[in-house]
């Protein structure tokens, strides 16, 4: 898992408007954003996710890759 995490990065964190996924040699199928209660709030297949409509708070980004799922915590301002 650590090797996979080195191949993906999310930025900026925290963010107001867009969350970007930077992939270095690994492809991903889709990503999903969950609030901290576990509710799915957004799905995307893009590497640039529009989060402007989400309320301020902490979220989890789950990225589905060819080698498994990765989870990142991020903050919406």
MDAnalysis code that builds the backbone (N, CA, C; Angstrom):
import MDAnalysis as mda
import numpy as np

u = mda.Universe.empty(231, n_residues=77, atom_resindex=np.repeat(np.arange(77), 3), trajectory=True)
u.add_TopologyAttr("name", ["N", "CA", "C"] * 77)
u.add_TopologyAttr("resid", np.arange(1, 78))
u.add_TopologyAttr("resname", ["UNK", "UNK", "UNK", "UNK", "UNK", "UNK", "UNK", "UNK", "UNK", "UNK", "UNK", "UNK", "UNK", "UNK", "UNK", "UNK", "UNK", "UNK", "UNK", "UNK", "UNK", "UNK", "UNK", "UNK", "UNK", "UNK", "UNK", "UNK", "UNK", "UNK", "UNK", "UNK", "UNK", "UNK", "UNK", "UNK", "UNK", "UNK", "UNK", "UNK", "UNK", "UNK", "UNK", "UNK", "UNK", "UNK", "UNK", "UNK", "UNK", "UNK", "UNK", "UNK", "UNK", "UNK", "UNK", "UNK", "UNK", "UNK", "UNK", "UNK", "UNK", "UNK", "UNK", "UNK", "UNK", "UNK", "UNK", "UNK", "UNK", "UNK", "UNK", "UNK", "UNK", "UNK", "UNK", "UNK", "UNK"])
u.atoms.positions = np.array([
    [0.822, -1.189, 0.000],
    [0.000, 0.000, 0.000],
    [0.864, 1.250, 0.000],
    [1.948, 1.265, 0.761],
    [2.818, 2.434, 0.804],
    [3.401, 2.754, -0.563],
    [3.764, 1.740, -1.355],
    [4.286, 1.981, -2.692],
    [3.245, 2.645, -3.576],
    [2.000, 2.212, -3.442],
    [0.923, 2.806, -4.230],
    [0.710, 4.251, -3.796],
    [0.736, 4.524, -2.492],
    [0.525, 5.883, -1.992],
    [1.590, 6.836, -2.499],
    [2.798, 6.340, -2.745],
    [3.862, 7.187, -3.281],
    [3.598, 7.563, -4.733],
    [2.735, 6.816, -5.414],
    [2.430, 7.072, -6.816],
    [1.215, 7.969, -7.018],
    [0.496, 8.281, -5.954],
    [-0.674, 9.157, -6.031],
    [-0.548, 10.259, -4.991],
    [-1.025, 11.442, -5.342],
    [-1.061, 12.550, -4.398],
    [-2.328, 13.349, -4.648],
    [-2.855, 13.956, -3.591],
    [-3.995, 14.853, -3.748],
    [-3.555, 16.242, -3.308],
    [-4.060, 17.249, -4.007],
    [-3.716, 18.636, -3.683],
    [-4.792, 19.550, -4.241],
    [-4.950, 20.773, -3.774],
    [-4.422, 21.257, -2.502],
    [-5.255, 20.709, -1.351],
    [-4.664, 20.639, -0.238],
    [-5.344, 20.156, 0.959],
    [-4.911, 21.031, 2.129],
    [-5.793, 21.894, 2.613],
    [-7.226, 22.048, 2.362],
    [-7.502, 22.786, 1.046],
    [-8.774, 22.699, 0.607],
    [-9.188, 23.360, -0.626],
    [-10.583, 23.957, -0.489],
    [-10.870, 24.926, -1.354],
    [-12.200, 25.538, -1.413],
    [-13.007, 25.052, -2.608],
    [-12.294, 24.804, -3.729],
    [-13.042, 24.585, -4.960],
    [-12.760, 23.280, -5.696],
    [-11.500, 22.949, -5.927],
    [-11.180, 21.720, -6.659],
    [-10.155, 20.896, -5.899],
    [-10.312, 19.591, -5.956],
    [-9.362, 18.650, -5.398],
    [-8.750, 17.902, -6.577],
    [-7.429, 17.928, -6.684],
    [-6.727, 17.313, -7.804],
    [-6.043, 16.029, -7.377],
    [-6.049, 15.057, -8.269],
    [-5.353, 13.792, -8.041],
    [-4.186, 13.732, -9.011],
    [-2.991, 13.643, -8.476],
    [-1.788, 13.529, -9.291],
    [-1.349, 12.075, -9.287],
    [-1.300, 11.491, -10.472],
    [-0.946, 10.079, -10.624],
    [0.411, 9.961, -11.290],
    [1.301, 9.206, -10.666],
    [2.643, 8.983, -11.209],
    [2.795, 7.517, -11.576],
    [2.348, 7.151, -12.772],
    [2.530, 5.789, -13.250],
    [1.514, 4.774, -12.791],
    [0.433, 5.215, -12.193],
    [-0.622, 4.291, -11.779],
    [-1.963, 4.872, -12.227],
    [-2.828, 4.026, -12.743],
    [-4.125, 4.525, -13.193],
    [-5.185, 4.246, -12.133],
    [-6.210, 5.076, -12.145],
    [-7.318, 4.853, -11.223],
    [-8.620, 4.880, -12.003],
    [-9.577, 4.102, -11.521],
    [-10.862, 3.968, -12.195],
    [-11.826, 5.086, -11.818],
    [-11.975, 5.304, -10.529],
    [-12.865, 6.344, -10.040],
    [-12.491, 6.699, -8.616],
    [-13.048, 7.785, -8.148],
    [-12.847, 8.188, -6.772],
    [-14.203, 8.514, -6.170],
    [-14.271, 8.413, -4.865],
    [-15.515, 8.695, -4.148],
    [-15.182, 9.494, -2.904],
    [-16.022, 10.465, -2.602],
    [-15.843, 11.283, -1.406],
    [-16.941, 10.927, -0.420],
    [-16.510, 10.687, 0.807],
    [-17.415, 10.355, 1.910],
    [-17.260, 11.396, 3.010],
    [-18.372, 11.711, 3.685],
    [-18.234, 12.524, 4.885],
    [-17.774, 11.611, 6.018],
    [-17.476, 12.183, 7.162],
    [-16.914, 11.373, 8.244],
    [-17.926, 10.439, 8.903],
    [-19.204, 10.574, 8.554],
    [-20.190, 9.622, 9.056],
    [-20.271, 8.396, 8.142],
    [-19.552, 8.448, 7.006],
    [-19.531, 7.327, 6.081],
    [-20.495, 7.460, 4.919],
    [-21.183, 8.587, 4.812],
    [-22.145, 8.807, 3.732],
    [-21.415, 9.224, 2.454],
    [-21.737, 8.552, 1.356],
    [-21.181, 8.908, 0.057],
    [-21.778, 10.241, -0.373],
    [-20.909, 11.229, -0.680],
    [-21.412, 12.544, -1.068],
    [-21.076, 12.915, -2.514],
    [-20.094, 12.224, -3.132],
    [-19.698, 12.568, -4.494],
    [-18.878, 11.443, -5.107],
    [-19.090, 11.188, -6.403],
    [-18.273, 10.230, -7.149],
    [-17.715, 10.935, -8.369],
    [-16.510, 10.517, -8.803],
    [-15.895, 11.140, -9.968],
    [-14.958, 10.160, -10.655],
    [-14.815, 10.318, -11.963],
    [-13.827, 9.553, -12.723],
    [-12.708, 10.465, -13.214],
    [-12.770, 11.720, -12.829],
    [-11.813, 12.732, -13.261],
    [-10.677, 12.888, -12.259],
    [-9.568, 13.453, -12.717],
    [-8.463, 13.752, -11.801],
    [-8.586, 15.150, -11.205],
    [-9.643, 15.885, -11.587],
    [-9.943, 17.197, -11.010],
    [-11.396, 17.174, -10.551],
    [-11.588, 17.175, -9.233],
    [-12.925, 16.999, -8.651],
    [-13.444, 18.338, -8.143],
    [-14.615, 18.728, -8.618],
    [-15.256, 19.974, -8.189],
    [-15.936, 19.738, -6.846],
    [-15.423, 20.363, -5.787],
    [-15.982, 20.173, -4.440],
    [-16.623, 21.458, -3.914],
    [-16.881, 22.418, -4.807],
    [-17.424, 23.713, -4.380],
    [-18.783, 23.584, -3.697],
    [-19.564, 22.581, -4.064],
    [-20.915, 22.450, -3.503],
    [-20.942, 21.748, -2.145],
    [-19.823, 21.183, -1.732],
    [-19.787, 20.474, -0.444],
    [-19.675, 21.462, 0.714],
    [-20.316, 21.169, 1.830],
    [-20.173, 22.026, 3.006],
    [-18.756, 21.963, 3.574],
    [-18.381, 22.988, 4.293],
    [-17.087, 23.035, 4.974],
    [-16.980, 21.857, 5.934],
    [-15.796, 21.234, 5.980],
    [-15.602, 20.126, 6.906],
    [-14.532, 19.165, 6.443],
    [-14.420, 18.058, 7.140],
    [-13.437, 17.019, 6.832],
    [-14.117, 15.903, 6.043],
    [-13.371, 15.342, 5.090],
    [-13.899, 14.302, 4.213],
    [-12.847, 13.228, 3.973],
    [-13.302, 12.092, 3.457],
    [-12.413, 11.022, 3.026],
    [-12.553, 10.862, 1.518],
    [-11.416, 10.790, 0.844],
    [-11.390, 10.524, -0.588],
    [-10.892, 9.101, -0.766],
    [-11.699, 8.252, -1.388],
    [-11.327, 6.864, -1.654],
    [-11.060, 6.758, -3.151],
    [-9.836, 6.384, -3.499],
    [-9.444, 6.259, -4.903],
    [-9.300, 4.786, -5.231],
    [-10.044, 4.341, -6.236],
    [-10.023, 2.950, -6.671],
    [-8.966, 2.811, -7.764],
    [-7.849, 2.114, -7.459],
    [-6.778, 1.915, -8.431],
    [-6.759, 0.461, -8.875],
    [-5.913, 0.186, -9.846],
    [-5.763, -1.182, -10.333],
    [-5.147, -2.094, -9.273],
    [-4.517, -1.503, -8.254],
    [-3.860, -2.290, -7.203],
    [-4.587, -2.255, -5.867],
    [-5.755, -1.631, -5.830],
    [-6.521, -1.566, -4.589],
    [-7.023, -0.159, -4.319],
    [-7.705, 0.007, -3.204],
    [-8.258, 1.305, -2.825],
    [-7.308, 2.048, -1.900],
    [-7.230, 3.355, -2.098],
    [-6.456, 4.227, -1.226],
    [-7.391, 5.243, -0.602],
    [-7.141, 5.585, 0.656],
    [-7.988, 6.543, 1.372],
    [-7.141, 7.719, 1.817],
    [-7.631, 8.925, 1.522],
    [-6.967, 10.160, 1.935],
    [-7.970, 11.019, 2.700],
    [-7.513, 11.626, 3.790],
    [-8.337, 12.571, 4.523],
    [-8.020, 13.966, 3.998],
    [-9.046, 14.773, 3.782],
    [-8.822, 16.143, 3.322],
    [-9.864, 17.077, 3.910],
    [-9.588, 18.386, 3.815],
    [-10.422, 19.409, 4.429],
    [-11.003, 20.326, 3.363],
    [-12.299, 20.583, 3.455],
    [-12.977, 21.559, 2.590],
    [-13.138, 22.846, 3.382],
    [-12.604, 23.949, 2.858],
    [-12.714, 25.252, 3.523],
    [-14.001, 25.950, 3.179],
])
